[in-house]
Amino acid sequence: MEIEKTLIAPAQPEAVWALLLDPQVMGECVPGMQSIEVVSPTEYVAVMQVKISFISAKFKLRTVVVEQRPPHYLRSE
């Protein structure tokens, strides 16, 4: 899955950058997020549960920050 989004936030780039790298803050923005485990400063394991109608699915996702140019660019897989 590839998600790409550009937006303009009325805040200093450094403040936004700090929020992007805070797994607890980012986890609260994702519907269905149940938990986030910090493996390293650039690697996280998250558990998500999603329910659509009568179908429920639980996912364990590994996210790795693979490239960053603070405070303007972040790429993760």
PDB file of N, H, CA, C and O in Angstrom:
ATOM      1  N   MET A   1       0.851  -1.160   0.000  1.00  0.00           N
ATOM      2  CA  MET A   1       0.000   0.000   0.000  1.00  0.00           C
ATOM      3  C   MET A   1       0.901   1.227   0.000  1.00  0.00           C
ATOM      4  O   MET A   1       1.895   1.285   0.723  1.00  0.00           O
ATOM      5  N   GLU A   2       0.544   2.188  -0.808  1.00  0.00           N
ATOM      6  H   GLU A   2      -0.264   2.141  -1.395  1.00  0.00           H
ATOM      7  CA  GLU A   2       1.313   3.418  -0.867  1.00  0.00           C
ATOM      8  C   GLU A   2       0.380   4.573  -0.544  1.00  0.00           C
ATOM      9  O   GLU A   2      -0.677   4.728  -1.155  1.00  0.00           O
ATOM     10  N   ILE A   3       0.787   5.376   0.419  1.00  0.00           N
ATOM     11  H   ILE A   3       1.646   5.251   0.915  1.00  0.00           H
ATOM     12  CA  ILE A   3       0.011   6.544   0.815  1.00  0.00           C
ATOM     13  C   ILE A   3       0.914   7.758   0.680  1.00  0.00           C
ATOM     14  O   ILE A   3       2.013   7.796   1.233  1.00  0.00           O
ATOM     15  N   GLU A   4       0.445   8.732  -0.047  1.00  0.00           N
ATOM     16  H   GLU A   4      -0.448   8.701  -0.496  1.00  0.00           H
ATOM     17  CA  GLU A   4       1.214   9.960  -0.194  1.00  0.00           C
ATOM     18  C   GLU A   4       0.279  11.128   0.031  1.00  0.00           C
ATOM     19  O   GLU A   4      -0.812  11.183  -0.537  1.00  0.00           O
ATOM     20  N   LYS A   5       0.710  12.058   0.859  1.00  0.00           N
ATOM     21  H   LYS A   5       1.596  12.013   1.320  1.00  0.00           H
ATOM     22  CA  LYS A   5      -0.143  13.190   1.187  1.00  0.00           C
ATOM     23  C   LYS A   5       0.725  14.418   1.415  1.00  0.00           C
ATOM     24  O   LYS A   5       1.768  14.346   2.066  1.00  0.00           O
ATOM     25  N   THR A   6       0.290  15.525   0.880  1.00  0.00           N
ATOM     26  H   THR A   6      -0.557  15.584   0.351  1.00  0.00           H
ATOM     27  CA  THR A   6       0.955  16.797   1.099  1.00  0.00           C
ATOM     28  C   THR A   6      -0.043  17.739   1.750  1.00  0.00           C
ATOM     29  O   THR A   6      -1.185  17.851   1.303  1.00  0.00           O
ATOM     30  N   LEU A   7       0.391  18.414   2.808  1.00  0.00           N
ATOM     31  H   LEU A   7       1.318  18.322   3.171  1.00  0.00           H
ATOM     32  CA  LEU A   7      -0.471  19.393   3.443  1.00  0.00           C
ATOM     33  C   LEU A   7       0.379  20.495   4.042  1.00  0.00           C
ATOM     34  O   LEU A   7       1.573  20.324   4.288  1.00  0.00           O
ATOM     35  N   ILE A   8      -0.254  21.608   4.266  1.00  0.00           N
ATOM     36  H   ILE A   8      -1.224  21.747   4.066  1.00  0.00           H
ATOM     37  CA  ILE A   8       0.426  22.753   4.875  1.00  0.00           C
ATOM     38  C   ILE A   8      -0.132  22.922   6.278  1.00  0.00           C
ATOM     39  O   ILE A   8      -1.338  23.089   6.459  1.00  0.00           O
ATOM     40  N   ALA A   9       0.748  22.878   7.269  1.00  0.00           N
ATOM     41  H   ALA A   9       1.728  22.742   7.122  1.00  0.00           H
ATOM     42  CA  ALA A   9       0.344  23.015   8.669  1.00  0.00           C
ATOM     43  C   ALA A   9       0.773  24.391   9.175  1.00  0.00           C
ATOM     44  O   ALA A   9       1.885  24.838   8.896  1.00  0.00           O
ATOM     45  N   PRO A  10      -0.100  25.057   9.913  1.00  0.00           N
ATOM     46  CA  PRO A  10       0.248  26.378  10.449  1.00  0.00           C
ATOM     47  C   PRO A  10       1.131  26.242  11.700  1.00  0.00           C
ATOM     48  O   PRO A  10       0.732  26.637  12.795  1.00  0.00           O
ATOM     49  N   ALA A  11       2.316  25.686  11.524  1.00  0.00           N
ATOM     50  H   ALA A  11       2.640  25.365  10.634  1.00  0.00           H
ATOM     51  CA  ALA A  11       3.234  25.482  12.653  1.00  0.00           C
ATOM     52  C   ALA A  11       4.668  25.501  12.131  1.00  0.00           C
ATOM     53  O   ALA A  11       4.908  25.391  10.929  1.00  0.00           O
ATOM     54  N   GLN A  12       5.599  25.640  13.044  1.00  0.00           N
ATOM     55  H   GLN A  12       5.403  25.729  14.021  1.00  0.00           H
ATOM     56  CA  GLN A  12       7.007  25.606  12.674  1.00  0.00           C
ATOM     57  C   GLN A  12       7.375  24.200  12.204  1.00  0.00           C
ATOM     58  O   GLN A  12       6.909  23.222  12.790  1.00  0.00           O
ATOM     59  N   PRO A  13       8.199  24.072  11.163  1.00  0.00           N
ATOM     60  CA  PRO A  13       8.581  22.750  10.662  1.00  0.00           C
ATOM     61  C   PRO A  13       9.168  21.839  11.736  1.00  0.00           C
ATOM     62  O   PRO A  13       8.903  20.637  11.728  1.00  0.00           O
ATOM     63  N   GLU A  14       9.948  22.378  12.647  1.00  0.00           N
ATOM     64  H   GLU A  14      10.163  23.355  12.653  1.00  0.00           H
ATOM     65  CA  GLU A  14      10.567  21.568  13.690  1.00  0.00           C
ATOM     66  C   GLU A  14       9.516  20.955  14.619  1.00  0.00           C
ATOM     67  O   GLU A  14       9.668  19.818  15.065  1.00  0.00           O
ATOM     68  N   ALA A  15       8.452  21.707  14.909  1.00  0.00           N
ATOM     69  H   ALA A  15       8.329  22.631  14.547  1.00  0.00           H
ATOM     70  CA  ALA A  15       7.384  21.204  15.784  1.00  0.00           C
ATOM     71  C   ALA A  15       6.609  20.083  15.100  1.00  0.00           C
ATOM     72  O   ALA A  15       6.275  19.081  15.732  1.00  0.00           O
ATOM     73  N   VAL A  16       6.325  20.250  13.816  1.00  0.00           N
ATOM     74  H   VAL A  16       6.597  21.064  13.302  1.00  0.00           H
ATOM     75  CA  VAL A  16       5.617  19.212  13.051  1.00  0.00           C
ATOM     76  C   VAL A  16       6.493  17.972  12.950  1.00  0.00           C
ATOM     77  O   VAL A  16       6.003  16.851  13.086  1.00  0.00           O
ATOM     78  N   TRP A  17       7.773  18.164  12.712  1.00  0.00           N
ATOM     79  H   TRP A  17       8.171  19.074  12.601  1.00  0.00           H
ATOM     80  CA  TRP A  17       8.708  17.046  12.595  1.00  0.00           C
ATOM     81  C   TRP A  17       8.724  16.217  13.879  1.00  0.00           C
ATOM     82  O   TRP A  17       8.706  14.988  13.829  1.00  0.00           O
ATOM     83  N   ALA A  18       8.757  16.881  15.009  1.00  0.00           N
ATOM     84  H   ALA A  18       8.772  17.880  15.050  1.00  0.00           H
ATOM     85  CA  ALA A  18       8.771  16.172  16.297  1.00  0.00           C
ATOM     86  C   ALA A  18       7.511  15.320  16.460  1.00  0.00           C
ATOM     87  O   ALA A  18       7.582  14.207  16.980  1.00  0.00           O
ATOM     88  N   LEU A  19       6.367  15.831  16.023  1.00  0.00           N
ATOM     89  H   LEU A  19       6.309  16.735  15.601  1.00  0.00           H
ATOM     90  CA  LEU A  19       5.122  15.061  16.113  1.00  0.00           C
ATOM     91  C   LEU A  19       5.138  13.860  15.171  1.00  0.00           C
ATOM     92  O   LEU A  19       4.654  12.786  15.528  1.00  0.00           O
ATOM     93  N   LEU A  20       5.690  14.033  13.971  1.00  0.00           N
ATOM     94  H   LEU A  20       6.084  14.906  13.680  1.00  0.00           H
ATOM     95  CA  LEU A  20       5.760  12.921  13.010  1.00  0.00           C
ATOM     96  C   LEU A  20       6.594  11.766  13.545  1.00  0.00           C
ATOM     97  O   LEU A  20       6.318  10.608  13.230  1.00  0.00           O
ATOM     98  N   LEU A  21       7.596  12.058  14.338  1.00  0.00           N
ATOM     99  H   LEU A  21       7.820  12.998  14.595  1.00  0.00           H
ATOM    100  CA  LEU A  21       8.470  11.014  14.867  1.00  0.00           C
ATOM    101  C   LEU A  21       8.039  10.519  16.246  1.00  0.00           C
ATOM    102  O   LEU A  21       8.741   9.716  16.860  1.00  0.00           O
ATOM    103  N   ASP A  22       6.903  10.984  16.733  1.00  0.00           N
ATOM    104  H   ASP A  22       6.332  11.636  16.235  1.00  0.00           H
ATOM    105  CA  ASP A  22       6.374  10.518  18.018  1.00  0.00           C
ATOM    106  C   ASP A  22       5.331   9.436  17.745  1.00  0.00           C
ATOM    107  O   ASP A  22       4.222   9.754  17.314  1.00  0.00           O
ATOM    108  N   PRO A  23       5.660   8.165  17.986  1.00  0.00           N
ATOM    109  CA  PRO A  23       4.735   7.082  17.624  1.00  0.00           C
ATOM    110  C   PRO A  23       3.400   7.143  18.366  1.00  0.00           C
ATOM    111  O   PRO A  23       2.381   6.725  17.814  1.00  0.00           O
ATOM    112  N   GLN A  24       3.376   7.642  19.578  1.00  0.00           N
ATOM    113  H   GLN A  24       4.204   7.981  20.026  1.00  0.00           H
ATOM    114  CA  GLN A  24       2.114   7.728  20.311  1.00  0.00           C
ATOM    115  C   GLN A  24       1.186   8.776  19.689  1.00  0.00           C
ATOM    116  O   GLN A  24      -0.016   8.544  19.567  1.00  0.00           O
ATOM    117  N   VAL A  25       1.735   9.911  19.303  1.00  0.00           N
ATOM    118  H   VAL A  25       2.712  10.099  19.403  1.00  0.00           H
ATOM    119  CA  VAL A  25       0.935  10.955  18.661  1.00  0.00           C
ATOM    120  C   VAL A  25       0.421  10.463  17.314  1.00  0.00           C
ATOM    121  O   VAL A  25      -0.763  10.615  17.013  1.00  0.00           O
ATOM    122  N   MET A  26       1.289   9.879  16.506  1.00  0.00           N
ATOM    123  H   MET A  26       2.251   9.755  16.750  1.00  0.00           H
ATOM    124  CA  MET A  26       0.874   9.405  15.189  1.00  0.00           C
ATOM    125  C   MET A  26      -0.129   8.263  15.305  1.00  0.00           C
ATOM    126  O   MET A  26      -1.048   8.170  14.492  1.00  0.00           O
ATOM    127  N   GLY A  27       0.029   7.404  16.290  1.00  0.00           N
ATOM    128  H   GLY A  27       0.775   7.481  16.951  1.00  0.00           H
ATOM    129  CA  GLY A  27      -0.899   6.297  16.488  1.00  0.00           C
ATOM    130  C   GLY A  27      -2.309   6.763  16.784  1.00  0.00           C
ATOM    131  O   GLY A  27      -3.275   6.120  16.375  1.00  0.00           O
ATOM    132  N   GLU A  28      -2.436   7.870  17.489  1.00  0.00           N
ATOM    133  H   GLU A  28      -1.651   8.392  17.821  1.00  0.00           H
ATOM    134  CA  GLU A  28      -3.756   8.412  17.797  1.00  0.00           C
ATOM    135  C   GLU A  28      -4.463   8.951  16.557  1.00  0.00           C
ATOM    136  O   GLU A  28      -5.677   9.152  16.575  1.00  0.00           O
ATOM    137  N   CYS A  29      -3.716   9.186  15.488  1.00  0.00           N
ATOM    138  H   CYS A  29      -2.730   9.023  15.473  1.00  0.00           H
ATOM    139  CA  CYS A  29      -4.297   9.708  14.244  1.00  0.00           C
ATOM    140  C   CYS A  29      -4.804   8.597  13.321  1.00  0.00           C
ATOM    141  O   CYS A  29      -5.470   8.879  12.325  1.00  0.00           O
ATOM    142  N   VAL A  30      -4.498   7.358  13.638  1.00  0.00           N
ATOM    143  H   VAL A  30      -3.957   7.129  14.447  1.00  0.00           H
ATOM    144  CA  VAL A  30      -4.838   6.241  12.763  1.00  0.00           C
ATOM    145  C   VAL A  30      -6.031   5.471  13.333  1.00  0.00           C
ATOM    146  O   VAL A  30      -5.949   4.934  14.437  1.00  0.00           O
ATOM    147  N   PRO A  31      -7.137   5.414  12.588  1.00  0.00           N
ATOM    148  CA  PRO A  31      -8.292   4.659  13.073  1.00  0.00           C
ATOM    149  C   PRO A  31      -7.963   3.176  13.243  1.00  0.00           C
ATOM    150  O   PRO A  31      -7.324   2.574  12.381  1.00  0.00           O
ATOM    151  N   GLY A  32      -8.396   2.601  14.344  1.00  0.00           N
ATOM    152  H   GLY A  32      -8.916   3.090  15.045  1.00  0.00           H
ATOM    153  CA  GLY A  32      -8.185   1.181  14.582  1.00  0.00           C
ATOM    154  C   GLY A  32      -6.860   0.828  15.234  1.00  0.00           C
ATOM    155  O   GLY A  32      -6.592  -0.348  15.482  1.00  0.00           O
ATOM    156  N   MET A  33      -6.024   1.822  15.518  1.00  0.00           N
ATOM    157  H   MET A  33      -6.242   2.777  15.316  1.00  0.00           H
ATOM    158  CA  MET A  33      -4.717   1.547  16.132  1.00  0.00           C
ATOM    159  C   MET A  33      -4.930   1.045  17.560  1.00  0.00           C
ATOM    160  O   MET A  33      -5.592   1.698  18.366  1.00  0.00           O
ATOM    161  N   GLN A  34      -4.363  -0.118  17.860  1.00  0.00           N
ATOM    162  H   GLN A  34      -3.825  -0.649  17.205  1.00  0.00           H
ATOM    163  CA  GLN A  34      -4.491  -0.672  19.209  1.00  0.00           C
ATOM    164  C   GLN A  34      -3.226  -0.484  20.029  1.00  0.00           C
ATOM    165  O   GLN A  34      -3.298  -0.183  21.221  1.00  0.00           O
ATOM    166  N   SER A  35      -2.063  -0.659  19.400  1.00  0.00           N
ATOM    167  H   SER A  35      -2.005  -0.903  18.432  1.00  0.00           H
ATOM    168  CA  SER A  35      -0.811  -0.493  20.148  1.00  0.00           C
ATOM    169  C   SER A  35       0.341  -0.223  19.187  1.00  0.00           C
ATOM    170  O   SER A  35       0.294  -0.567  18.006  1.00  0.00           O
ATOM    171  N   ILE A  36       1.375   0.405  19.736  1.00  0.00           N
ATOM    172  H   ILE A  36       1.413   0.685  20.696  1.00  0.00           H
ATOM    173  CA  ILE A  36       2.600   0.662  18.974  1.00  0.00           C
ATOM    174  C   ILE A  36       3.774   0.307  19.871  1.00  0.00           C
ATOM    175  O   ILE A  36       3.860   0.749  21.017  1.00  0.00           O
ATOM    176  N   GLU A  37       4.679  -0.505  19.323  1.00  0.00           N
ATOM    177  H   GLU A  37       4.608  -0.864  18.393  1.00  0.00           H
ATOM    178  CA  GLU A  37       5.902  -0.870  20.036  1.00  0.00           C
ATOM    179  C   GLU A  37       7.078  -0.216  19.318  1.00  0.00           C
ATOM    180  O   GLU A  37       7.232  -0.370  18.107  1.00  0.00           O
ATOM    181  N   VAL A  38       7.898   0.506  20.056  1.00  0.00           N
ATOM    182  H   VAL A  38       7.772   0.631  21.040  1.00  0.00           H
ATOM    183  CA  VAL A  38       9.088   1.137  19.485  1.00  0.00           C
ATOM    184  C   VAL A  38      10.216   0.118  19.531  1.00  0.00           C
ATOM    185  O   VAL A  38      10.668  -0.267  20.610  1.00  0.00           O
ATOM    186  N   VAL A  39      10.673  -0.321  18.356  1.00  0.00           N
ATOM    187  H   VAL A  39      10.306  -0.008  17.480  1.00  0.00           H
ATOM    188  CA  VAL A  39      11.759  -1.292  18.257  1.00  0.00           C
ATOM    189  C   VAL A  39      13.100  -0.565  18.272  1.00  0.00           C
ATOM    190  O   VAL A  39      14.056  -1.014  18.904  1.00  0.00           O
ATOM    191  N   SER A  40      13.156   0.561  17.568  1.00  0.00           N
ATOM    192  H   SER A  40      12.380   0.926  17.055  1.00  0.00           H
ATOM    193  CA  SER A  40      14.340   1.417  17.530  1.00  0.00           C
ATOM    194  C   SER A  40      13.860   2.821  17.169  1.00  0.00           C
ATOM    195  O   SER A  40      12.674   3.001  16.895  1.00  0.00           O
ATOM    196  N   PRO A  41      14.739   3.814  17.161  1.00  0.00           N
ATOM    197  CA  PRO A  41      14.288   5.165  16.796  1.00  0.00           C
ATOM    198  C   PRO A  41      13.719   5.262  15.378  1.00  0.00           C
ATOM    199  O   PRO A  41      13.043   6.237  15.049  1.00  0.00           O
ATOM    200  N   THR A  42      13.987   4.267  14.545  1.00  0.00           N
ATOM    201  H   THR A  42      14.537   3.476  14.812  1.00  0.00           H
ATOM    202  CA  THR A  42      13.482   4.304  13.173  1.00  0.00           C
ATOM    203  C   THR A  42      12.611   3.102  12.815  1.00  0.00           C
ATOM    204  O   THR A  42      12.291   2.909  11.642  1.00  0.00           O
ATOM    205  N   GLU A  43      12.222   2.294  13.792  1.00  0.00           N
ATOM    206  H   GLU A  43      12.482   2.450  14.745  1.00  0.00           H
ATOM    207  CA  GLU A  43      11.421   1.105  13.506  1.00  0.00           C
ATOM    208  C   GLU A  43      10.338   0.918  14.566  1.00  0.00           C
ATOM    209  O   GLU A  43      10.587   1.020  15.768  1.00  0.00           O
ATOM    210  N   TYR A  44       9.120   0.638  14.077  1.00  0.00           N
ATOM    211  H   TYR A  44       8.918   0.556  13.101  1.00  0.00           H
ATOM    212  CA  TYR A  44       7.962   0.481  14.951  1.00  0.00           C
ATOM    213  C   TYR A  44       7.149  -0.738  14.526  1.00  0.00           C
ATOM    214  O   TYR A  44       7.119  -1.091  13.347  1.00  0.00           O
ATOM    215  N   VAL A  45       6.501  -1.369  15.479  1.00  0.00           N
ATOM    216  H   VAL A  45       6.526  -1.082  16.436  1.00  0.00           H
ATOM    217  CA  VAL A  45       5.559  -2.450  15.185  1.00  0.00           C
ATOM    218  C   VAL A  45       4.218  -2.028  15.779  1.00  0.00           C
ATOM    219  O   VAL A  45       4.113  -1.734  16.970  1.00  0.00           O
ATOM    220  N   ALA A  46       3.203  -2.007  14.929  1.00  0.00           N
ATOM    221  H   ALA A  46       3.288  -2.247  13.962  1.00  0.00           H
ATOM    222  CA  ALA A  46       1.880  -1.563  15.356  1.00  0.00           C
ATOM    223  C   ALA A  46       0.861  -2.681  15.166  1.00  0.00           C
ATOM    224  O   ALA A  46       0.990  -3.514  14.270  1.00  0.00           O
ATOM    225  N   VAL A  47      -0.141  -2.681  16.017  1.00  0.00           N
ATOM    226  H   VAL A  47      -0.246  -2.004  16.746  1.00  0.00           H
ATOM    227  CA  VAL A  47      -1.266  -3.613  15.889  1.00  0.00           C
ATOM    228  C   VAL A  47      -2.506  -2.763  15.633  1.00  0.00           C
ATOM    229  O   VAL A  47      -2.820  -1.845  16.390  1.00  0.00           O
ATOM    230  N   MET A  48      -3.208  -3.095  14.535  1.00  0.00           N
ATOM    231  H   MET A  48      -2.953  -3.841  13.920  1.00  0.00           H
ATOM    232  CA  MET A  48      -4.425  -2.381  14.155  1.00  0.00           C
ATOM    233  C   MET A  48      -5.557  -3.374  14.011  1.00  0.00           C
ATOM    234  O   MET A  48      -5.352  -4.513  13.593  1.00  0.00           O
ATOM    235  N   GLN A  49      -6.745  -2.937  14.357  1.00  0.00           N
ATOM    236  H   GLN A  49      -6.912  -2.011  14.696  1.00  0.00           H
ATOM    237  CA  GLN A  49      -7.933  -3.760  14.149  1.00  0.00           C
ATOM    238  C   GLN A  49      -8.979  -2.902  13.447  1.00  0.00           C
ATOM    239  O   GLN A  49      -9.286  -1.788  13.872  1.00  0.00           O
ATOM    240  N   VAL A  50      -9.517  -3.453  12.357  1.00  0.00           N
ATOM    241  H   VAL A  50      -9.267  -4.357  12.011  1.00  0.00           H
ATOM    242  CA  VAL A  50     -10.486  -2.737  11.549  1.00  0.00           C
ATOM    243  C   VAL A  50     -11.723  -3.601  11.392  1.00  0.00           C
ATOM    244  O   VAL A  50     -11.629  -4.809  11.178  1.00  0.00           O
ATOM    245  N   LYS A  51     -12.877  -2.972  11.501  1.00  0.00           N
ATOM    246  H   LYS A  51     -12.953  -1.990  11.675  1.00  0.00           H
ATOM    247  CA  LYS A  51     -14.129  -3.708  11.316  1.00  0.00           C
ATOM    248  C   LYS A  51     -14.966  -2.978  10.271  1.00  0.00           C
ATOM    249  O   LYS A  51     -15.237  -1.783  10.388  1.00  0.00           O
ATOM    250  N   ILE A  52     -15.364  -3.720   9.259  1.00  0.00           N
ATOM    251  H   ILE A  52     -15.144  -4.691   9.164  1.00  0.00           H
ATOM    252  CA  ILE A  52     -16.242  -3.192   8.224  1.00  0.00           C
ATOM    253  C   ILE A  52     -17.440  -4.126   8.150  1.00  0.00           C
ATOM    254  O   ILE A  52     -17.307  -5.291   7.775  1.00  0.00           O
ATOM    255  N   SER A  53     -18.601  -3.614   8.508  1.00  0.00           N
ATOM    256  H   SER A  53     -18.709  -2.667   8.813  1.00  0.00           H
ATOM    257  CA  SER A  53     -19.831  -4.400   8.557  1.00  0.00           C
ATOM    258  C   SER A  53     -19.634  -5.568   9.518  1.00  0.00           C
ATOM    259  O   SER A  53     -19.385  -5.339  10.701  1.00  0.00           O
ATOM    260  N   PHE A  54     -19.735  -6.793   9.058  1.00  0.00           N
ATOM    261  H   PHE A  54     -19.937  -6.980   8.097  1.00  0.00           H
ATOM    262  CA  PHE A  54     -19.588  -7.963   9.931  1.00  0.00           C
ATOM    263  C   PHE A  54     -18.192  -8.587   9.833  1.00  0.00           C
ATOM    264  O   PHE A  54     -17.933  -9.621  10.450  1.00  0.00           O
ATOM    265  N   ILE A  55     -17.302  -7.974   9.071  1.00  0.00           N
ATOM    266  H   ILE A  55     -17.512  -7.135   8.570  1.00  0.00           H
ATOM    267  CA  ILE A  55     -15.947  -8.504   8.892  1.00  0.00           C
ATOM    268  C   ILE A  55     -14.981  -7.703   9.761  1.00  0.00           C
ATOM    269  O   ILE A  55     -14.964  -6.472   9.728  1.00  0.00           O
ATOM    270  N   SER A  56     -14.184  -8.424  10.533  1.00  0.00           N
ATOM    271  H   SER A  56     -14.198  -9.423  10.560  1.00  0.00           H
ATOM    272  CA  SER A  56     -13.191  -7.795  11.394  1.00  0.00           C
ATOM    273  C   SER A  56     -11.812  -8.369  11.054  1.00  0.00           C
ATOM    274  O   SER A  56     -11.660  -9.577  10.876  1.00  0.00           O
ATOM    275  N   ALA A  57     -10.813  -7.489  10.965  1.00  0.00           N
ATOM    276  H   ALA A  57     -10.937  -6.507  11.109  1.00  0.00           H
ATOM    277  CA  ALA A  57      -9.459  -7.937  10.655  1.00  0.00           C
ATOM    278  C   ALA A  57      -8.469  -7.259  11.597  1.00  0.00           C
ATOM    279  O   ALA A  57      -8.614  -6.087  11.943  1.00  0.00           O
ATOM    280  N   LYS A  58      -7.471  -8.020  11.997  1.00  0.00           N
ATOM    281  H   LYS A  58      -7.353  -8.972  11.715  1.00  0.00           H
ATOM    282  CA  LYS A  58      -6.422  -7.506  12.878  1.00  0.00           C
ATOM    283  C   LYS A  58      -5.097  -7.645  12.145  1.00  0.00           C
ATOM    284  O   LYS A  58      -4.796  -8.705  11.595  1.00  0.00           O
ATOM    285  N   PHE A  59      -4.300  -6.575  12.135  1.00  0.00           N
ATOM    286  H   PHE A  59      -4.544  -5.714  12.582  1.00  0.00           H
ATOM    287  CA  PHE A  59      -3.041  -6.545  11.407  1.00  0.00           C
ATOM    288  C   PHE A  59      -1.901  -6.174  12.336  1.00  0.00           C
ATOM    289  O   PHE A  59      -2.054  -5.343  13.231  1.00  0.00           O
ATOM    290  N   LYS A  60      -0.759  -6.799  12.111  1.00  0.00           N
ATOM    291  H   LYS A  60      -0.635  -7.475  11.384  1.00  0.00           H
ATOM    292  CA  LYS A  60       0.481  -6.420  12.782  1.00  0.00           C
ATOM    293  C   LYS A  60       1.369  -5.824  11.696  1.00  0.00           C
ATOM    294  O   LYS A  60       1.746  -6.512  10.747  1.00  0.00           O
ATOM    295  N   LEU A  61       1.700  -4.552  11.838  1.00  0.00           N
ATOM    296  H   LEU A  61       1.394  -3.993  12.609  1.00  0.00           H
ATOM    297  CA  LEU A  61       2.431  -3.823  10.811  1.00  0.00           C
ATOM    298  C   LEU A  61       3.801  -3.398  11.316  1.00  0.00           C
ATOM    299  O   LEU A  61       3.939  -2.914  12.440  1.00  0.00           O
ATOM    300  N   ARG A  62       4.802  -3.582  10.483  1.00  0.00           N
ATOM    301  H   ARG A  62       4.690  -3.974   9.571  1.00  0.00           H
ATOM    302  CA  ARG A  62       6.163  -3.130  10.799  1.00  0.00           C
ATOM    303  C   ARG A  62       6.439  -1.912   9.927  1.00  0.00           C
ATOM    304  O   ARG A  62       6.290  -1.974   8.707  1.00  0.00           O
ATOM    305  N   THR A  63       6.839  -0.815  10.543  1.00  0.00           N
ATOM    306  H   THR A  63       6.960  -0.766  11.535  1.00  0.00           H
ATOM    307  CA  THR A  63       7.157   0.416   9.821  1.00  0.00           C
ATOM    308  C   THR A  63       8.604   0.791  10.097  1.00  0.00           C
ATOM    309  O   THR A  63       9.056   0.791  11.242  1.00  0.00           O
ATOM    310  N   VAL A  64       9.319   1.109   9.028  1.00  0.00           N
ATOM    311  H   VAL A  64       8.952   1.109   8.098  1.00  0.00           H
ATOM    312  CA  VAL A  64      10.719   1.515   9.143  1.00  0.00           C
ATOM    313  C   VAL A  64      10.891   2.852   8.433  1.00  0.00           C
ATOM    314  O   VAL A  64      10.473   3.007   7.285  1.00  0.00           O
ATOM    315  N   VAL A  65      11.500   3.809   9.108  1.00  0.00           N
ATOM    316  H   VAL A  65      11.839   3.683  10.040  1.00  0.00           H
ATOM    317  CA  VAL A  65      11.851   5.082   8.485  1.00  0.00           C
ATOM    318  C   VAL A  65      13.115   4.817   7.668  1.00  0.00           C
ATOM    319  O   VAL A  65      14.166   4.489   8.218  1.00  0.00           O
ATOM    320  N   VAL A  66      12.999   4.964   6.350  1.00  0.00           N
ATOM    321  H   VAL A  66      12.146   5.231   5.903  1.00  0.00           H
ATOM    322  CA  VAL A  66      14.127   4.612   5.480  1.00  0.00           C
ATOM    323  C   VAL A  66      14.888   5.827   4.961  1.00  0.00           C
ATOM    324  O   VAL A  66      16.031   5.712   4.520  1.00  0.00           O
ATOM    325  N   GLU A  67      14.246   6.991   5.018  1.00  0.00           N
ATOM    326  H   GLU A  67      13.317   7.084   5.376  1.00  0.00           H
ATOM    327  CA  GLU A  67      14.938   8.193   4.556  1.00  0.00           C
ATOM    328  C   GLU A  67      14.330   9.400   5.244  1.00  0.00           C
ATOM    329  O   GLU A  67      13.111   9.502   5.383  1.00  0.00           O
ATOM    330  N   GLN A  68      15.182  10.307   5.669  1.00  0.00           N
ATOM    331  H   GLN A  68      16.172  10.224   5.556  1.00  0.00           H
ATOM    332  CA  GLN A  68      14.676  11.532   6.289  1.00  0.00           C
ATOM    333  C   GLN A  68      15.643  12.680   6.057  1.00  0.00           C
ATOM    334  O   GLN A  68      16.863  12.524   6.103  1.00  0.00           O
ATOM    335  N   ARG A  69      15.049  13.839   5.807  1.00  0.00           N
ATOM    336  H   ARG A  69      14.057  13.966   5.770  1.00  0.00           H
ATOM    337  CA  ARG A  69      15.800  15.084   5.697  1.00  0.00           C
ATOM    338  C   ARG A  69      15.076  16.098   6.577  1.00  0.00           C
ATOM    339  O   ARG A  69      14.246  16.879   6.112  1.00  0.00           O
ATOM    340  N   PRO A  70      15.420  16.060   7.875  1.00  0.00           N
ATOM    341  CA  PRO A  70      14.714  16.925   8.828  1.00  0.00           C
ATOM    342  C   PRO A  70      14.850  18.400   8.460  1.00  0.00           C
ATOM    343  O   PRO A  70      15.905  18.814   7.980  1.00  0.00           O
ATOM    344  N   PRO A  71      13.848  19.168   8.667  1.00  0.00           N
ATOM    345  CA  PRO A  71      12.491  18.827   9.063  1.00  0.00           C
ATOM    346  C   PRO A  71      11.505  18.833   7.888  1.00  0.00           C
ATOM    347  O   PRO A  71      10.336  19.167   8.079  1.00  0.00           O
ATOM    348  N   HIS A  72      11.950  18.473   6.681  1.00  0.00           N
ATOM    349  H   HIS A  72      12.900  18.202   6.526  1.00  0.00           H
ATOM    350  CA  HIS A  72      11.092  18.631   5.505  1.00  0.00           C
ATOM    351  C   HIS A  72      10.667  17.348   4.800  1.00  0.00           C
ATOM    352  O   HIS A  72       9.670  17.361   4.078  1.00  0.00           O
ATOM    353  N   TYR A  73      11.378  16.255   4.979  1.00  0.00           N
ATOM    354  H   TYR A  73      12.188  16.245   5.565  1.00  0.00           H
ATOM    355  CA  TYR A  73      11.078  15.058   4.199  1.00  0.00           C
ATOM    356  C   TYR A  73      11.242  13.809   5.048  1.00  0.00           C
ATOM    357  O   TYR A  73      12.240  13.653   5.752  1.00  0.00           O
ATOM    358  N   LEU A  74      10.259  12.920   4.979  1.00  0.00           N
ATOM    359  H   LEU A  74       9.449  13.047   4.406  1.00  0.00           H
ATOM    360  CA  LEU A  74      10.300  11.649   5.709  1.00  0.00           C
ATOM    361  C   LEU A  74       9.694  10.574   4.815  1.00  0.00           C
ATOM    362  O   LEU A  74       8.599  10.746   4.280  1.00  0.00           O
ATOM    363  N   ARG A  75      10.408   9.471   4.657  1.00  0.00           N
ATOM    364  H   ARG A  75      11.298   9.332   5.091  1.00  0.00           H
ATOM    365  CA  ARG A  75       9.874   8.344   3.896  1.00  0.00           C
ATOM    366  C   ARG A  75       9.979   7.091   4.740  1.00  0.00           C
ATOM    367  O   ARG A  75      11.037   6.788   5.292  1.00  0.00           O
ATOM    368  N   SER A  76       8.884   6.368   4.837  1.00  0.00           N
ATOM    369  H   SER A  76       8.024   6.614   4.388  1.00  0.00           H
ATOM    370  CA  SER A  76       8.880   5.134   5.611  1.00  0.00           C
ATOM    371  C   SER A  76       8.253   4.018   4.788  1.00  0.00           C
ATOM    372  O   SER A  76       7.486   4.256   3.855  1.00  0.00           O
ATOM    373  N   GLU A  77       8.598   2.811   5.160  1.00  0.00           N
ATOM    374  H   GLU A  77       9.221   2.618   5.918  1.00  0.00           H
ATOM    375  CA  GLU A  77       8.041   1.624   4.486  1.00  0.00           C
ATOM    376  C   GLU A  77       7.472   0.708   5.533  1.00  0.00           C
ATOM    377  O   GLU A  77       6.949  -0.356   5.205  1.00  0.00           O
TER     378      GLU A  77
END
